[in-house]
């Protein structure tokens, strides 16, 4: 199962004089627990951990003249600022992995509750 989501972040300049509000978009893929043995007795498989894949960065504010509101890194030219921003965003996601897990768990629980309410209304 994969879930798309985002984290809001603030990127400040080295001197702290300027900051930019960002939204870091990601794809979360839930892992699977290890299986020692299958039902028929064959060997199982190791645990598959949760994964977060960086998707893109959206600049929320302030937008400066000529600044692109969204940076896509899949096919973009290797511009130094883009590369630095991508590296920063990926590191930010790594640092906030627990927040992403918590957000996704809340969204999954909310969706399950909504489905249960729909079934109860039938």
C-alpha positions as CSV (number, residue, x, y, z in Angstrom):
1,X,0.0,0.0,0.0
2,X,1.3,3.4,-0.8
3,X,0.1,6.7,0.5
4,X,0.9,10.2,-0.8
5,X,1.4,13.0,1.7
6,X,3.3,16.1,2.6
7,X,5.1,17.8,5.5
8,X,5.3,21.5,5.9
9,X,8.8,22.9,6.6
10,X,10.6,26.2,6.8
11,X,14.0,26.6,5.1
12,X,16.1,29.4,6.5
13,X,19.2,31.0,4.9
14,X,22.5,30.3,6.6
15,X,22.5,33.8,8.2
16,X,18.9,33.4,9.3
17,X,17.9,36.6,7.6
18,X,15.4,35.0,5.2
19,X,13.1,32.0,5.2
20,X,10.9,30.1,2.8
21,X,7.8,28.1,3.7
22,X,7.9,24.7,1.9
23,X,5.7,21.7,1.5
24,X,7.7,18.5,1.0
25,X,5.6,15.9,-0.9
26,X,6.3,12.2,-0.4
27,X,5.1,8.7,-1.1
28,X,4.9,6.4,1.9
29,X,5.0,2.6,1.4
30,X,4.0,0.5,4.3
31,X,6.3,-2.4,5.1
32,X,5.4,-6.0,5.9
33,X,6.4,-8.1,8.9
34,X,8.8,-11.0,8.6
35,X,7.4,-14.5,8.0
36,X,9.4,-17.4,9.4
37,X,7.5,-20.2,7.6
38,X,4.7,-20.3,5.1
39,X,1.6,-22.4,5.9
40,X,2.9,-25.3,3.9
41,X,6.2,-25.3,5.9
42,X,8.3,-23.6,3.3
43,X,10.8,-20.9,4.4
44,X,9.3,-17.5,4.8
45,X,10.9,-14.1,4.1
46,X,12.5,-11.2,6.0
47,X,10.8,-8.1,7.2
48,X,10.1,-5.4,4.6
49,X,10.6,-2.0,6.4
50,X,8.4,1.1,5.8
51,X,9.8,3.4,3.1
52,X,9.4,7.1,2.4
53,X,10.2,8.3,-1.2
54,X,10.7,12.0,-1.8
55,X,8.5,13.3,-4.5
56,X,8.8,17.1,-4.9
57,X,8.9,20.4,-3.1
58,X,6.3,23.1,-3.3
59,X,7.2,26.6,-2.3
60,X,4.4,28.1,-0.3
61,X,5.7,31.6,0.5
62,X,7.3,34.0,-0.2
63,X,7.5,33.6,-4.0
64,X,9.9,35.9,-5.5
65,X,9.6,37.3,-9.1
66,X,10.5,34.5,-11.6
67,X,10.6,31.8,-8.9
68,X,8.9,28.5,-9.8
69,X,6.2,27.4,-7.3
70,X,7.0,23.7,-7.6
71,X,10.3,21.9,-8.1
72,X,10.0,18.5,-9.8
73,X,13.3,16.5,-9.7
74,X,12.4,13.6,-11.8
75,X,13.5,15.1,-15.1
76,X,14.8,18.5,-14.1
77,X,18.1,20.0,-15.1
78,X,20.9,19.6,-12.6
79,X,20.9,23.1,-11.2
80,X,22.9,23.5,-8.0
81,X,20.1,25.2,-6.0
82,X,17.6,22.5,-7.1
83,X,20.0,19.8,-6.0
84,X,20.7,21.4,-2.7
85,X,17.0,21.9,-2.1
86,X,16.3,18.3,-3.0
87,X,19.0,17.1,-0.6
88,X,17.7,19.3,2.2
89,X,14.2,18.0,1.6
90,X,15.2,14.4,1.6
91,X,17.2,14.9,4.9
92,X,14.2,16.7,6.4
93,X,12.0,13.7,5.6
94,X,14.6,11.3,7.1
95,X,14.7,13.4,10.3
96,X,10.9,13.5,10.5
97,X,10.3,9.8,9.6
98,X,8.3,9.3,12.9
99,X,6.0,12.3,12.1
100,X,5.3,10.8,8.6
101,X,4.5,7.4,10.2
102,X,2.1,9.1,12.7
103,X,0.4,11.1,10.0
104,X,-0.1,8.1,7.7
105,X,-1.4,6.0,10.6
106,X,-3.9,8.7,11.5
107,X,-5.1,8.9,7.9
108,X,-5.5,5.1,7.6
109,X,-7.5,5.0,10.9
110,X,-9.7,7.9,9.7
111,X,-10.4,6.2,6.4
112,X,-11.2,2.9,8.2
113,X,-13.6,4.7,10.5
114,X,-15.3,6.4,7.5
115,X,-15.7,3.1,5.8
116,X,-17.2,1.6,8.9
117,X,-19.7,4.5,9.1
118,X,-20.7,4.0,5.5
119,X,-21.3,0.3,6.1
120,X,-23.4,1.1,9.2
121,X,-25.6,3.5,7.3
122,X,-26.7,0.7,4.8
